[in-house]
Amino acid sequence: MNKKTDVYELMLFMADDYYSATMSLNFYSEPETSIFDEVMAVIRESNISFGILEEDIREACDRHENIEHLVIAKGIRHINGVDAKIIEHVAFESKATPYLNADGSVDFKNMNFAKTVTAGDLLVSKIPVKEGSDGTTVTGKAIKHKPGKDVRITYGENTVISEDELELKAEIDGIVKRVNGRVTVINLIELGTVGPETGNIYFSGNVHVKESVLDGYTINCDGDLTIDGVVEGCMIKVKGDLIVGKGILGHGESDIVVNGNLTAKFIENANVYVKGEIQTGEIINSSVLCDSKITVKGNKGLIIGGEITSKYMIDANRIGSKLGVITSINLGINASAIQELKLLKETIQELKIIEGKLKLQIPIFQKKIEEEPENEQLLNKAKQYRDSLLSTQIDLEDKAKRLDKLMDALKHVKDGKVKINTIYPDTVIKIGNSSYFIDHALSECVITRENDKVIAIGL
């Protein structure tokens, strides 16, 4: 609305959103009296009734100076609410991603397929809904705000929600999935074939492989591992039990370590160490270490070739072959002791070689020192060799004592026996430090140790 007189011209402007109003005031001559009341009347006639800035208007009217777009009224803007927001702090879906090495090459085996969380990890957090407020225009009209939408964190098993329901954390180690829309931590992952599509698998829970594990890949899990297919030449380390539906075909390149029990259709050309019991149908040309009992039964139930070690007992249908395949059976000692014995013997041999080389070098340096008694470099070098010789001899003595202690323990082994239906020639049975060489086939017997001798007892 505008007003024009001989003294002044007043123009009012309303913002498009009605949250503010301005005026322009041009004077043609000096007014004899204040025009404030006249201006206020025009403002009210223009339906401006809220947030009027009377002092600013009075000052402009009394100054008698032209002004442009002076703000004369301010409304209160409405503020819409802000929707609550859910933030995911971990990956919910496992997707194999090749690992980029420091040299720029790509590792397609270590692809971090199973992205695990540990107990206490933050899974999901919520930014609460932000409340809004209503507004009022300069015309006095109330404007309703749009409220924000609230959302809840939906959670399932093995998770813990905070009291304010703003944070969800893992209660156990595992992987995170949405189960029926709920954030859930599970300690089982299921895979098809472990190979190029998955890369190596490292998981804190249980793993179920519905097909096979291909050559060159690794599975390391803290729970149980079930493989429905075949285990090829791969690396497997399991803290729980290992079940292999179609057997282990190691190609001479597999290393399998199981803290629990191992059940497999067969074991062939593989290196296996099991702390619990082993149940299988065949063991062929393999190195098997077991801290408990080995049972080889089924259609064949045979052990052929390789070296089999069990602390307590081996129960098999057949051991060895008519073809004279050398098969070694060790009993009465746990796998860790066997491994320590082998390592000690290797280490002692290496230390003896080092000792011999040092003994040859020291006289050579001594002769040079006699020729150059003030040569500091020669003196220091000779001292280094003498110190190394002393250190090597001390280490050699310690290792020899430990070896003697282990060998002495073997003399007193009482546990360990082999129960077989048939055992063929060229099989060596060793219980403790006593050996029994099978030179002719035996049937239906138990081989055990009595009075420091290994004997066969008919069933």
VOVEX-801000 format. One record per residue: x, y, z of N, C-alpha, C in turn. Coordinates in steps of 0.02 Angstrom, whole numbers, padded with zeros to 5 digits, always signed. Layout:
REM residues N
XYZXYZXYZ ...
REM end
This chain:
REM residues 459
+00043-00059+00000+00000+00000+00000+00045+00062+00000 +00025+00112-00038+00064+00173-00044+00021+00233-00021 +00058+00286-00002+00024+00349+00015+00068+00406-00010 +00036+00454-00045+00073+00510-00073+00037+00575-00053 +00077+00621-00024+00052+00687-00006+00097+00739-00037 +00082+00804-00022+00126+00857-00048+00194+00857-00012 +00195+00826+00047+00257+00827+00087+00299+00765+00076 +00267+00708+00070+00307+00645+00065+00269+00594+00024 +00308+00542+00006+00278+00483-00027+00301+00421+00011 +00254+00378+00031+00268+00317+00070+00250+00257+00027 +00297+00211+00023+00285+00148-00013+00302+00089+00033 +00256+00042+00038+00265-00017+00080+00275-00079+00037 +00320-00123+00060+00335-00185+00022+00331-00245+00069 +00298-00297+00046+00290-00358+00085+00332-00413+00053 +00370-00450+00094+00409-00506+00069+00362-00561+00045 +00386-00600-00003+00344-00654-00031+00322-00704+00022 +00364-00715+00072+00346-00763+00124+00311-00731+00183 +00299-00665+00179+00263-00628+00231+00300-00627+00298 +00363-00641+00297+00401-00640+00360+00437-00574+00371 +00431-00528+00325+00460-00461+00335+00425-00411+00291 +00430-00347+00312+00402-00292+00272+00450-00233+00275 +00453-00195+00220+00498-00137+00217+00458-00077+00192 +00489-00017+00201+00457+00043+00174+00511+00087+00143 +00490+00125+00093+00531+00178+00065+00494+00244+00077 +00532+00295+00097+00501+00360+00116+00541+00416+00082 +00506+00454+00039+00537+00510+00004+00503+00575+00025 +00542+00624+00046+00516+00689+00068+00521+00739+00010 +00465+00775-00001+00466+00830-00051+00481+00897-00018 +00461+00901+00046+00474+00963+00084+00478+00946+00158 +00498+00994+00197+00505+00983+00269+00435+00983+00301 +00416+00928+00333+00349+00927+00365+00348+00972+00427 +00291+01002+00439+00285+01047+00497+00276+01007+00561 +00246+00949+00557+00236+00906+00616+00260+00835+00599 +00264+00794+00650+00287+00725+00639+00236+00686+00598 +00262+00647+00552+00218+00606+00510+00214+00533+00536 +00242+00522+00595+00245+00453+00621+00177+00421+00627 +00128+00458+00656+00062+00428+00666+00030+00412+00599 +00041+00456+00549+00012+00442+00483+00042+00379+00453 +00109+00373+00459+00143+00314+00431+00119+00251+00466 +00112+00254+00532+00090+00195+00569+00019+00175+00549 -00022+00224+00536-00090+00209+00516-00091+00172+00449 -00048+00196+00402-00044+00162+00337-00019+00090+00345 +00031+00082+00389+00058+00014+00400+00004-00033+00426 -00036-00009+00474-00088-00052+00502-00143-00066+00451 -00158-00015+00411-00208-00025+00358-00184-00076+00307 -00118-00086+00303-00090-00135+00256-00089-00205+00286 -00121-00214+00343-00127-00279+00376-00062-00303+00408 -00016-00257+00419+00046-00273+00454+00033-00261+00528 +00036-00316+00567+00016-00311+00637+00064-00345+00686 +00114-00381+00660+00157-00419+00705+00231-00401+00691 +00267-00394+00746+00339-00382+00740+00357-00313+00713 +00313-00264+00724+00326-00197+00698+00382-00163+00737 +00429-00134+00700+00487-00101+00731+00473-00026+00737 +00432-00007+00787+00408+00062+00793+00465+00112+00802 +00515+00096+00841+00570+00143+00853+00608+00159+00789 +00620+00107+00748+00654+00119+00684+00611+00162+00638 +00546+00149+00640+00500+00188+00597+00498+00261+00621 +00493+00273+00688+00491+00340+00715+00554+00379+00697 +00612+00346+00704+00675+00380+00689+00678+00400+00616 +00654+00357+00571+00655+00372+00500+00608+00430+00484 +00550+00431+00517+00502+00485+00505+00528+00552+00530 +00562+00552+00587+00586+00614+00618+00649+00640+00586 +00686+00599+00549+00749+00621+00519+00737+00663+00457 +00679+00654+00426+00661+00692+00366+00711+00681+00309 +00738+00620+00306+00783+00603+00251+00753+00546+00212 +00767+00547+00147+00742+00493+00105+00774+00426+00125 +00733+00375+00127+00759+00308+00142+00730+00258+00093 +00767+00203+00082+00744+00150+00037+00742+00084+00075 +00687+00051+00072+00678-00018+00098+00703-00026+00170 +00678+00016+00212+00692+00008+00283+00647-00048+00310 +00677-00095+00347+00638-00149+00376+00595-00121+00432 +00530-00131+00425+00483-00103+00474+00447-00156+00515 +00453-00219+00493+00420-00273+00531+00457-00339+00518 +00465-00377+00569+00497-00443+00563+00453-00496+00595 +00437-00546+00556+00400-00603+00584+00448-00653+00616 +00421-00707+00640+00461-00762+00667+00454-00821+00619 +00509-00838+00588+00506-00892+00539+00493-00959+00572 +00454-00999+00539+00444-01067+00563+00507-01108+00547 +00522-01155+00590+00580-01199+00579+00555-01271+00577 +00564-01301+00520+00543-01371+00513+00588-01417+00554 +00559-01470+00578+00599-01520+00614+00645-01557+00566 +00696-01589+00594+00744-01628+00554+00734-01702+00571 +00727-01742+00519+00717-01814+00530+00775-01845+00568 +00760-01893+00610+00812-01932+00643+00850-01971+00589 +00913-01986+00603+00955-02019+00553+00993-02077+00584 +00993-02132+00548+01031-02191+00570+01097-02193+00532 +01152-02200+00570+01218-02204+00540+01247-02273+00552 +01268-02306+00498+01299-02372+00502+01375-02363+00507 +01404-02393+00557+01476-02386+00569+01517-02446+00544 +01483-02498+00521+01517-02557+00496+01484-02578+00431 +01519-02620+00393+01491-02646+00330+01443-02703+00346 +01382-02698+00319+01331-02749+00333+01335-02807+00284 +01359-02795+00225+01364-02847+00175+01437-02860+00159 +01457-02923+00160+01526-02941+00145+01536-02942+00070 +01585-02905+00047+01602-02903-00024+01677-02907-00031 +01700-02956-00069+01771-02965-00077+01802-02907-00115 +01854-02878-00086+01888-02822-00118+01963-02837-00119 +01994-02839-00178+02065-02855-00182+02106-02806-00140 +02159-02833-00109+02203-02792-00067+02259-02763-00109 +02270-02698-00102+02323-02664-00139+02387-02665-00098 +02438-02698-00124+02503-02702-00090+02540-02636-00094 +02590-02629-00052+02629-02566-00050+02664-02553-00116 +02682-02606-00152+02717-02597-00216+02670-02585-00274 +02605-02580-00259+02557-02565-00311+02524-02626-00342 +02550-02686-00326+02520-02747-00352+02456-02763-00313 +02414-02804-00343+02350-02821-00313+02350-02893-00289 +02331-02904-00226+02328-02970-00196+02256-02994-00199 +02243-03043-00242+02175-03068-00251+02157-03124-00202 +02204-03141-00157+02189-03192-00107+02168-03160-00041 +02201-03106-00021+02184-03072+00041+02135-03016+00026 +02071-03034+00020+02020-02986-00002+01972-02966+00054 +01986-02986+00116+01945-02965+00173+01871-02977+00161 +01855-03040+00141+01785-03056+00124+01740-03050+00185 +01761-03080+00240+01720-03078+00301+01744-03022+00345 +01706-02967+00345+01724-02909+00386+01694-02919+00455 +01736-02932+00503+01712-02951+00569+01712-02891+00617 +01671-02898+00669+01671-02850+00724+01688-02888+00787 +01708-02851+00838+01722-02882+00903+01672-02855+00954 +01663-02892+01007+01616-02872+01060+01633-02801+01083 +01581-02759+01086+01590-02690+01107+01597-02640+01050 +01606-02665+00989+01612-02620+00932+01545-02585+00919 +01549-02521+00900+01489-02482+00883+01465-02502+00814 +01404-02525+00809+01376-02548+00746+01335-02493+00712 +01289-02464+00751+01242-02415+00724+01232-02361+00777 +01227-02299+00755+01209-02245+00800+01152-02205+00770 +01119-02166+00812+01061-02128+00790+01070-02055+00808 +01059-02011+00759+01055-01940+00772+00981-01926+00786 +00964-01902+00846+00893-01895+00863+00857-01845+00818 +00791-01853+00816+00750-01805+00779+00758-01736+00810 +00761-01685+00768+00768-01617+00792+00700-01583+00788 +00676-01559+00846+00610-01528+00848+00611-01460+00812 +00555-01444+00780+00549-01379+00747+00508-01331+00789 +00489-01275+00760+00448-01225+00795+00403-01189+00745 +00344-01167+00769+00297-01131+00726+00322-01060+00714 +00294-01029+00662+00313-00961+00645+00253-00915+00644 +00267-00850+00640+00214-00799+00635+00235-00747+00583 +00190-00733+00535+00206-00684+00484+00194-00614+00511 +00216-00563+00474+00206-00494+00496+00132-00475+00494 +00092-00516+00460+00020-00504+00459-00015-00538+00518 +00025-00573+00560-00003-00605+00620-00027-00676+00608 -00013-00704+00550-00037-00771+00535+00013-00823+00564 -00015-00873+00598+00027-00926+00626+00043-00977+00571 +00106-00996+00566+00128-01045+00516+00152-01107+00554 +00120-01163+00540+00139-01225+00572+00203-01254+00541 +00247-01280+00583+00309-01310+00557+00296-01383+00539 +00340-01410+00498+00337-01481+00479+00380-01520+00529 +00349-01564+00568+00389-01600+00618+00436-01651+00585 +00493-01664+00618+00539-01715+00593+00513-01785+00607 +00533-01832+00566+00511-01901+00575+00562-01939+00617 +00537-01974+00666+00581-02014+00708+00590-02084+00679 +00647-02113+00690+00660-02183+00670+00692-02218+00729 +00682-02282+00733+00711-02321+00787+00764-02368+00760 +00814-02382+00801+00863-02433+00783+00831-02501+00796 +00823-02539+00743+00795-02606+00751+00852-02656+00758 +00851-02694+00811+00908-02737+00826+00885-02808+00842 +00931-02854+00828+00917-02924+00840+00965-02955+00889 +00982-03018+00878+01022-03056+00926+01094-03031+00930 +01123-03041+00987+01195-03029+00999+01214-02956+00990 +01167-02912+01006+01181-02840+01005+01155-02809+01070 +01182-02750+01087+01162-02715+01149+01145-02643+01132 +01084-02622+01150+01061-02554+01137+01074-02512+01199 +01095-02450+01190+01107-02406+01247+01040-02385+01278 +01042-02360+01340+00981-02340+01375+00943-02286+01338 +00979-02240+01306+00946-02187+01269+00928-02208+01198 +00943-02271+01182+00928-02301+01116+00960-02262+01058 +01018-02234+01072+01054-02196+01020+01114-02234+00993 +01135-02288+01027+01193-02327+01004+01178-02401+01010 +01200-02438+00959+01194-02511+00960+01264-02541+00952 +01282-02585+00998+01349-02614+00997+01344-02690+00992 +01400-02720+00970+01404-02793+00964+01412-02824+01033 +01377-02878+01046+01383-02914+01109+01435-02970+01104 +01446-02994+01043+01495-03048+01031+01536-03031+00970 +01589-03069+00959+01627-03063+00897+01587-03097+00842 +01592-03070+00782+01557-03101+00725+01551-03055+00666 +01503-03068+00623+01490-03025+00566+01420-02995+00574 +01410-02938+00543+01347-02901+00551+01303-02911+00490 +01240-02928+00502+01192-02935+00448+01125-02907+00471 +01082-02893+00422+01013-02876+00438+00972-02940+00429 +00942-02962+00483+00900-03021+00482+00829-02998+00495 +00786-03006+00444+00717-02980+00448+00716-02906+00466 +00764-02869+00438+00767-02797+00448+00801-02777+00513 +00823-02824+00552+00853-02809+00617+00929-02818+00614 +00965-02771+00644+01038-02775+00647+01057-02832+00694 +01094-02880+00668+01110-02940+00706+01183-02958+00697 +01214-02983+00750+01282-03008+00745+01279-03084+00748 +01308-03117+00699+01308-03190+00698+01380-03215+00696 +01389-03274+00725+01457-03302+00725+01464-03358+00675 +01427-03354+00620+01432-03403+00567+01430-03368+00500 +01477-03386+00457+01472-03364+00387+01467-03425+00343 +01427-03419+00290+01417-03474+00243+01443-03452+00175 +01482-03495+00144+01514-03479+00080+01501-03536+00032 +01511-03522-00032+01509-03574-00083+01577-03607-00086 +01616-03587-00136+01685-03610-00143+01732-03556-00118 +01782-03576-00079+01834-03528-00058+01887-03528-00112 +01892-03472-00146+01938-03467-00203+01944-03395-00225 +01950-03384-00290+01959-03315-00316+01903-03267-00297 +01841-03292-00290+01785-03247-00276+01785-03223-00203 +01814-03261-00159+01813-03243-00088+01881-03221-00062 +01934-03248-00091+02000-03238-00062+02007-03278+00001 +02059-03264+00040+02069-03299+00104+02016-03278+00154 +02000-03323+00200+01948-03311+00249+01978-03311+00319 +01968-03255+00354+01989-03249+00424+01926-03229+00464 +01904-03272+00510+01841-03258+00544+01844-03282+00616 +01812-03243+00660+01815-03258+00732+01762-03309+00754 +01716-03327+00710+01664-03374+00729+01668-03439+00690 +01609-03467+00673+01605-03529+00636+01600-03516+00561 +01626-03562+00521+01625-03555+00448+01597-03619+00418 +01551-03610+00369+01523-03666+00332+01537-03655+00258 +01579-03698+00229+01594-03695+00158+01552-03748+00124 +01505-03728+00082+01458-03775+00052+01489-03814-00006 +01544-03789-00032+01578-03826-00086+01649-03843-00064 +01700-03819-00099+01769-03840-00084+01814-03781-00070 +01874-03796-00045+01926-03746-00034+01981-03760-00085 +01995-03713-00129+02040-03725-00185+02113-03716-00165 +02156-03741-00209+02229-03737-00199+02251-03665-00184 +02294-03658-00135+02327-03594-00123+02290-03546-00078 +02231-03564-00054+02192-03518-00012+02195-03538+00062 +02174-03491+00104+02181-03499+00176+02114-03488+00211 +02100-03530+00260+02044-03518+00306+02072-03520+00377 +02058-03467+00414+02079-03463+00484+02019-03442+00525 +01992-03486+00566+01932-03468+00604+01938-03490+00676 +01905-03452+00720+01909-03466+00792+01856-03515+00815 +01807-03530+00773+01755-03577+00791+01764-03643+00755 +01708-03675+00736+01709-03737+00699+01709-03723+00624 +01737-03768+00585+01739-03761+00513+01710-03824+00482 +01658-03815+00441+01627-03871+00404+01636-03859+00330 +01665-03907+00295+01675-03902+00223+01640-03961+00191 +01589-03947+00151+01550-04002+00121+01588-04036+00065 +01632-04000+00032+01668-04027-00025+01737-04053-00007 +01787-04035-00049+01855-04059-00042+01900-04002-00019 +01949-04020+00023+02002-03974+00041+02062-03989-00003 +02084-03941-00043+02141-03951-00087+02205-03927-00052 +02255-03909-00091+02319-03887-00062+02314-03818-00032 +02289-03814+00029+02276-03749+00059+02299-03748+00131 +02292-03690+00162+02311-03680+00232+02247-03673+00273 +02240-03716+00324+02180-03712+00367+02202-03714+00440 +02175-03667+00478+02188-03665+00550+02122-03654+00585 +02103-03702+00628+02037-03702+00660+02046-03710+00735 +02015-03666+00774+02017-03673+00847+01966-03723+00872 +01913-03734+00834+01863-03783+00852+01873-03848+00815 +01817-03878+00793+01819-03941+00756+01820-03928+00681 +01848-03976+00644+01849-03973+00571+01814-04035+00543 +01764-04024+00500+01729-04078+00466+01737-04067+00391 +01762-04118+00356+01772-04113+00284+01732-04170+00252 +01677-04152+00217+01632-04202+00191+01662-04247+00138 +01702-04219+00092+01729-04259+00037+01804-04269+00041 +01833-04253+00098+01903-04271+00109+01953-04217+00094 +02016-04233+00114+02072-04186+00107+02119-04212+00054 +02126-04175+00000+02170-04193-00056+02224-04140-00060 +02277-04149-00020+02324-04094-00008+02374-04080-00062 +02385-04126-00109+02436-04116-00162+02505-04103-00133 +02517-04123-00071+02581-04112-00039+02594-04040-00019 +02543-03998-00023+02552-03926-00008+02505-03900+00046 +02464-03943+00074+02416-03919+00124+02445-03924+00194 +02430-03876+00235+02447-03876+00306+02383-03864+00345 +02364-03913+00386+02301-03909+00422+02314-03916+00497 +02291-03866+00535+02300-03866+00608+02231-03860+00640 +02214-03908+00683+02148-03910+00714+02156-03917+00790 +02128-03871+00827+02131-03875+00900+02080-03925+00928 +02026-03935+00892+01975-03982+00913+01984-04050+00879 +01928-04079+00857+01928-04144+00823+01925-04135+00748 +01950-04185+00712+01948-04185+00638+01909-04245+00614 +01860-04233+00571+01823-04286+00538+01827-04274+00463 +01852-04324+00426+01859-04315+00353+01850-04383+00319 +01824-04382+00259+01814-04444+00222+01881-04478+00209 +01932-04438+00192+01999-04464+00182+02049-04408+00192 +02112-04427+00202+02168-04380+00207+02222-04405+00160 +02240-04365+00110+02289-04388+00061+02338-04331+00045 +02403-04349+00048+02457-04301+00031+02448-04235+00068 +02440-04239+00133+02428-04178+00173+02469-04180+00237 +02482-04120+00263+02514-04113+00329+02459-04092+00378 +02448-04133+00429+02392-04122+00474+02415-04126+00547 +02394-04078+00587+02407-04079+00659+02341-04066+00695 +02321-04115+00736+02256-04111+00770+02267-04124+00845 +02241-04079+00886+02248-04087+00959+02195-04136+00986 +02138-04139+00953+02086-04185+00975+02091-04251+00938 +02034-04284+00928+02033-04349+00894+02026-04341+00819 +02048-04392+00783+02041-04394+00710+01998-04454+00692 +01947-04443+00651+01907-04497+00623+01906-04489+00548 +01928-04541+00512+01931-04536+00440+01926-04606+00410 +01917-04609+00344+01912-04673+00310+01977-04697+00282 +02024-04650+00266+02088-04668+00237+02140-04615+00254 +02202-04637+00264+02258-04590+00269+02312-04616+00221 +02327-04575+00171+02374-04597+00118+02430-04546+00110 +02492-04569+00116+02552-04528+00104+02547-04459+00137 +02530-04460+00200+02522-04397+00236+02563-04397+00300 +02577-04336+00324+02608-04327+00390+02553-04305+00437 +02536-04349+00484+02480-04335+00530+02505-04338+00602 +02493-04284+00638+02511-04280+00709+02446-04271+00748 +02436-04314+00798+02374-04312+00837+02389-04320+00911 +02364-04274+00952+02376-04277+01024+02325-04322+01059 +02284-04356+01021+02234-04400+01051+02231-04466+01012 +02173-04488+00993+02162-04552+00960+02147-04543+00886 +02173-04589+00845+02159-04589+00773+02119-04651+00757 +02060-04642+00727+02018-04697+00706+02011-04695+00630 +02032-04750+00597+02029-04753+00523+01984-04812+00506 +01921-04799+00494+01872-04851+00480+01832-04834+00418 +01784-04877+00402+01744-04865+00343+01753-04922+00294 +01737-04910+00230+01743-04962+00179+01814-04989+00174 +01863-04943+00178+01933-04964+00172+01968-04961+00239 +01964-04905+00272+01996-04898+00338+02070-04911+00337 +02105-04883+00288+02176-04899+00279+02222-04840+00290 +02283-04856+00311+02338-04808+00317+02395-04834+00273 +02414-04794+00223+02468-04814+00178+02517-04756+00171 +02581-04769+00183+02633-04720+00173+02631-04664+00225 +02681-04622+00221+02683-04564+00265+02704-04581+00336 +02693-04533+00380+02711-04541+00451+02652-04519+00494 +02628-04565+00535+02569-04554+00576+02588-04556+00649 +02571-04504+00686+02588-04500+00757+02525-04490+00798 +02515-04533+00848+02459-04527+00894+02484-04537+00965 +02460-04496+01010+02483-04502+01080+02456-04565+01113 +02394-04584+01095+02362-04638+01132+02350-04701+01091 +02316-04695+01034+02295-04756+00999+02280-04742+00926 +02295-04793+00885+02275-04793+00815+02234-04856+00804 +02173-04847+00780+02127-04903+00767+02111-04901+00692 +02136-04952+00655+02127-04952+00582+02113-05022+00557 +02082-05026+00498+02071-05091+00467+02137-05118+00439 +02172-05075+00401+02235-05097+00370+02288-05044+00376 +02350-05065+00388+02407-05020+00388+02459-05048+00341 +02486-05006+00297+02535-05028+00249+02503-05055+00186 +02544-05086+00143+02520-05110+00079+02558-05173+00058 +02525-05215+00019+02558-05274-00009+02617-05255-00053 +02615-05193-00079+02668-05170-00123+02730-05147-00085 +02728-05151-00019+02787-05133+00020+02798-05059+00028 +02745-05019+00032+02751-04947+00043+02771-04935+00115 +02826-04899+00126+02850-04886+00194+02801-04841+00231 +02779-04864+00288+02732-04827+00329+02759-04824+00400 +02763-04763+00428+02790-04754+00495+02735-04735+00543 +02733-04772+00599+02682-04760+00651+02718-04743+00716 +02702-04685+00745+02730-04665+00810+02675-04660+00862 +02689-04685+00921+02638-04684+00974+02669-04664+01041 +02626-04640+01085+02646-04627+01154+02678-04560+01166 +02681-04518+01117+02710-04451+01125+02667-04401+01089 +02658-04343+01119+02614-04294+01086+02650-04259+01028 +02610-04228+00987+02636-04197+00926+02686-04142+00940 +02673-04103+00993+02718-04047+01007+02787-04073+01026 +02791-04131+01061+02855-04160+01078+02891-04185+01016 +02854-04216+00970+02883-04239+00907+02912-04180+00869 +02874-04126+00865+02898-04067+00829+02959-04037+00863 +02958-04037+00930+03016-04009+00966+03077-04052+00954 +03068-04118+00954+03125-04163+00941+03156-04149+00873 +03114-04144+00823+03139-04131+00756+03176-04064+00753 +03145-04014+00783+03176-03947+00782+03242-03947+00820 +03244-03981+00877+03305-03984+00916+03361-04018+00877 +03346-04073+00844+03397-04108+00805+03423-04064+00749 +03377-04029+00715+03398-03984+00661+03440-03927+00687 +03418-03898+00744+03454-03841+00773+03523-03862+00797 +03528-03920+00829+03593-03944+00853+03641-03955+00795 +03615-03982+00741+03657-03993+00682+03682-03926+00654 +03638-03876+00651+03658-03810+00626+03709-03778+00672 +03699-03784+00738+03746-03754+00786+03814-03787+00782 +03816-03852+00770+03880-03887+00764+03918-03862+00702 +03882-03849+00649+03914-03822+00588+03943-03753+00603 +03904-03711+00637+03928-03644+00655+03989-03648+00701 +03985-03694+00750+04041-03703+00796+04105-03723+00759 +04097-03768+00712+04155-03791+00673+04187-03735+00633 +04145-03693+00602+04171-03637+00562+04207-03586+00606 +04179-03573+00664+04210-03525+00710+04278-03551+00735 +04281-03616+00750+04343-03645+00774+04398-03642+00720 +04378-03644+00657+04427-03638+00603+04450-03566+00595 +04405-03518+00605+04422-03448+00593+04464-03417+00649 +04453-03436+00710+04487-03404+00767+04563-03412+00763 +04591-03471+00749+04664-03477+00742+04693-03434+00686 +04654-03426+00633+04677-03384+00577+04685-03312+00600 +04635-03287+00637+04640-03219+00663+04696-03212+00715 +04705-03265+00754+04757-03263+00805+04826-03257+00773 +04835-03291+00718+04899-03288+00682+04911-03218+00654 +04857-03188+00627+04863-03120+00599+04879-03070+00654 +04850-03080+00713+04862-03035+00769+04935-03038+00792 +04963-03099+00789+05034-03106+00807+05079-03065+00760 +05056-03060+00698+05095-03021+00649+05081-02946+00656 +05019-02929+00676+05000-02858+00684+04967-02850+00753 +05006-02852+00806+04976-02850+00874+04940-02787+00892 +04951-02733+00855+04918-02669+00871+04860-02653+00823 +04842-02700+00782+04787-02689+00734+04720-02696+00771 +04689-02639+00786+04627-02639+00825+04571-02676+00789 +04568-02670+00724+04515-02702+00685+04519-02778+00692 +04581-02805+00687+04591-02877+00695+04574-02900+00766 +04595-02860+00815+04581-02877+00885+04506-02880+00899 +04469-02830+00872+04396-02828+00882+04362-02887+00847 +04386-02902+00787+04357-02957+00749+04368-03023+00784 +04429-03033+00810+04445-03095+00845+04402-03102+00908 +04391-03046+00943+04348-03049+01003+04277-03067+00985 +04252-03039+00929+04184-03056+00907+04178-03131+00893 +04228-03159+00861+04226-03230+00845+04229-03273+00908 +04270-03253+00957+04274-03291+01020+04208-03287+01058 +04178-03226+01059+04113-03218+01093+04059-03260+01059 +04060-03260+00992+04011-03299+00955+04020-03374+00968 +04083-03396+00972+04096-03467+00986+04070-03485+01055 +04082-03443+01105+04059-03457+01173+03983-03459+01175 +03951-03411+01143+03877-03409+01141+03849-03471+01107 +03880-03491+01051+03858-03550+01014+03865-03613+01056 +03921-03619+01091+03933-03678+01132+03884-03682+01191 +03867-03624+01220+03818-03624+01275+03750-03645+01249 +03731-03617+01191+03667-03634+01160+03665-03708+01141 +03720-03733+01115+03725-03803+01095+03717-03849+01156 +03748-03829+01211+03743-03869+01272+03672-03871+01299 +03638-03813+01297+03568-03809+01320+03523-03853+01277 +03532-03848+01211+03490-03888+01166+03504-03962+01175 +03566-03981+01185+03583-04052+01195+03552-04079+01259 +03551-04039+01312+03520-04060+01375+03445-04070+01365 +03413-04024+01329+03342-04031+01317+03327-04093+01275 +03369-04106+01226+03360-04166+01184+03367-04229+01226 +03417-04231+01270+03427-04289+01313+03367-04300+01358 +03338-04245+01383+03280-04250+01427+03220-04279+01390 +03210-04256+01328+03154-04283+01289+03166-04356+01271 +03226-04373+01253+03242-04442+01235+03233-04488+01296 +03251-04462+01355+03242-04501+01416+03168-04512+01430 +03128-04461+01416+03055-04467+01426+03026-04521+01381 +03054-04528+01321+03030-04579+01275+03042-04650+01302 +03094-04657+01342+03109-04724+01370+03055-04747+01417 +03019-04700+01446+02969-04717+01498+02897-04712+01472 +02889-04708+01407+02822-04704+01378+02786-04771+01389 +02726-04767+01416+02686-04828+01426+02624-04828+01383 +02597-04769+01370+02535-04765+01331+02551-04777+01257 +02499-04794+01221+02505-04800+01149+02499-04871+01125 +02450-04882+01080+02443-04948+01050+02409-04941+00982 +02419-04993+00941+02390-04996+00875+02344-05057+00872 +02283-05045+00852+02235-05100+00844+02218-05105+00770 +02234-05163+00739+02223-05170+00667+02193-05238+00649 +02160-05238+00591+02138-05302+00562+02196-05334+00524 +02232-05292+00484+02289-05317+00445+02343-05264+00443 +02405-05285+00454+02462-05239+00447+02514-05273+00403 +02539-05236+00353+02582-05265+00302+02656-05250+00316 +02701-05289+00284+02773-05277+00292+02793-05206+00271 +02853-05187+00293+02881-05120+00281+02844-05066+00320 +02809-05086+00372+02780-05038+00419+02822-05038+00482 +02838-04978+00506+02877-04971+00567+02833-04942+00622 +02827-04979+00677+02789-04956+00735+02838-04933+00788 +02832-04872+00811+02877-04845+00862+02835-04820+00921 +02847-04850+00980+02813-04828+01040+02867-04803+01088 +02867-04738+01101+02922-04709+01139+02986-04715+01100 +03038-04746+01129+03100-04756+01092+03110-04828+01071 +03057-04868+01076+03059-04938+01055+03026-04946+00988 +03057-04984+00944+03031-04993+00876+03014-05065+00861 +02967-05074+00815+02947-05141+00793+02938-05138+00718 +02980-05176+00682+02978-05176+00609+02936-05236+00587 +02885-05222+00549+02841-05275+00524+02873-05306+00462 +02895-05369+00469+02927-05402+00411+02881-05454+00379 +02823-05466+00409+02774-05509+00377+02704-05486+00400 +02655-05500+00360+02588-05476+00373+02561-05506+00438 +02526-05463+00476+02493-05484+00538+02419-05469+00533 +02378-05510+00564+02306-05500+00562+02276-05501+00632 +02223-05462+00640+02184-05461+00702+02228-05458+00764 +02262-05401+00773+02307-05396+00830+02309-05325+00858 +02337-05322+00918+02352-05258+00949+02427-05254+00960 +02457-05200+00938+02529-05190+00948+02537-05139+01004 +02574-05159+01055+02583-05116+01113+02653-05124+01140 +02667-05093+01197+02734-05096+01227+02730-05127+01296 +02772-05176+01307+02777-05209+01372+02850-05223+01387 +02872-05205+01448+02941-05217+01468+02991-05189+01418 +02979-05127+01397+03023-05091+01351+03028-05124+01282 +02980-05166+01266+02979-05197+01199+02911-05187+01167 +02912-05178+01101+02850-05174+01063+02831-05244+01042 +02770-05264+01059+02748-05332+01043+02680-05331+01010 +02664-05385+00974+02598-05393+00943+02560-05446+00981 +02498-05429+00999+02456-05475+01037+02394-05491+00994 +02381-05554+00982+02324-05574+00942+02259-05560+00977 +02208-05543+00936+02142-05529+00965+02100-05593+00970 
REM end
